[in-house]
Amino acid sequence: MAYNLLKGKKGIIFGALDENSIAWKTAERVHEEGGSFVLTNAPIAMRMGQINALAEKTGSQIIPADATSEEDLENLISQSMEILGGKLDFVLHSIGMSVNVRKGRHYTDEKYDWTAKGWEVSALSFHKVMQGLYKADAMNPWGSIVALTYMAAQRTFPDYNDMADNKAYLESVARSFGYFFGKEKQVRVNTISQSPTPTTAGQGVKGFDAFINYAEKMSPLGNATAQDCADYTVSLFSDLTRKVTMQNLFHDGGFSATGVSQEIIETFGDS
Ligand SMILES: NC(=O)c1ccc[n+]([C@@H]2O[C@H](COP(=O)([O-])OP(=O)(O)OC[C@H]3O[C@@H](n4cnc5c(N)ncnc54)[C@H](O)[C@@H]3O)[C@@H](O)[C@H]2O)c1
């Protein structure tokens, strides 16, 4: 169902790789709610070309940008304002990548230049995006900036590896920049801490299939899907959440507040 919640609002959506991506579902949902946007991803991720179908479906233009490059980001922000005809109301940062995870390197045996690369892409890029927006004065008052995170920032999940540290940094940046964006520009900044979700990035984590099933059984409402996340993000981009800022918002069917569920207890039998 569409509610016209984002009618007339403009923004940038980072991170739609394929139709499983959280950013892809969000772009479709934002479009349904009347928002218009520029789609962006790393030039290398666009070689697959799938993003073209999303652009066509949502009537959007695509501007490639490596989120670790200040120059790319500056260009993206200025071009987006030109294309959309004014300042922005929403930005979605839906970017993550760990080289240590990708190459199966254990947390106790990190290769630090890979660690640095993963941090740059997954965490520092959020600061760069916001600094670019801030300096260009690109956000309208009461705009909304959202990044995606995972609960491994608060609690240990062994196979999440160095992404846990990247997410902790990302969440801290949301608070720190959220202060200045709130004070100076009346813009809100939040992170959504999403359930495990079967996407390219998600499935790169070792033991993902078992883990997503475990999380499903541990969450009273079941795991939040990418589609559910798109709905939640729309609410955060809308005018209905104008005083929510500097928060890490759990969107996980109750997983983060559950000690143990009956289903999990039952898997251990009577012994
Ligand atoms: N899938 C999950 O289980 C899960 C759970 C919680 C949070 N998240 C977070 O959600 C976000 C989106 O991931 P997803 O699950 O939709 O997977 P995805 O693989 O579809 O999206 C990750 C995106 O990051 C982009 N990216 C990588 N390097 C980049 C760079 N240098 N510049 C610009 N873009 C770059 C990729 O091209 C891709 O589009 C990530 O922050 C991820 O950590 C995912």
The ligand as an ORCA input file, in Angstrom:
! r2SCAN-3c Opt
* xyz 0 1
  N      22.336     -8.587      4.534
  C      22.381     -8.570      5.858
  O      22.280     -9.607      6.538
  C      22.533     -7.249      6.559
  C      22.158     -7.140      7.916
  C      22.343     -5.900      8.561
  C      22.898     -4.837      7.871
  N      23.259     -4.987      6.539
  C      23.853     -3.850      5.846
  O      23.009     -3.439      4.797
  C      23.789     -2.701      3.852
  C      23.447     -3.155      2.444
  O      23.872     -4.466      2.211
  P      22.965     -5.561      1.511
  O      22.752     -6.638      2.520
  O      21.798     -4.959      0.825
  O      23.995     -6.196      0.435
  P      24.406     -5.767     -1.060
  O      25.603     -6.619     -1.347
  O      23.239     -5.899     -1.957
  O      24.809     -4.229     -0.918
  C      26.104     -3.794     -0.537
  C      26.424     -2.653     -1.481
  O      27.639     -1.978     -1.136
  C      28.164     -1.495     -2.367
  N      29.568     -1.080     -2.254
  C      30.646     -1.823     -1.926
  N      31.761     -1.087     -2.013
  C      31.389      0.168     -2.390
  C      32.084      1.375     -2.632
  N      33.421      1.459     -2.515
  N      31.383      2.476     -3.019
  C      30.037      2.431     -3.158
  N      29.315      1.301     -2.929
  C      29.985      0.188     -2.547
  C      28.012     -2.730     -3.247
  O      28.241     -2.462     -4.620
  C      26.598     -3.127     -2.943
  O      25.671     -2.454     -3.771
  C      25.255     -2.898      4.268
  O      25.668     -1.797      5.046
  C      25.167     -4.131      5.127
  O      26.260     -4.255      6.012
  C      23.061     -6.156      5.880
*
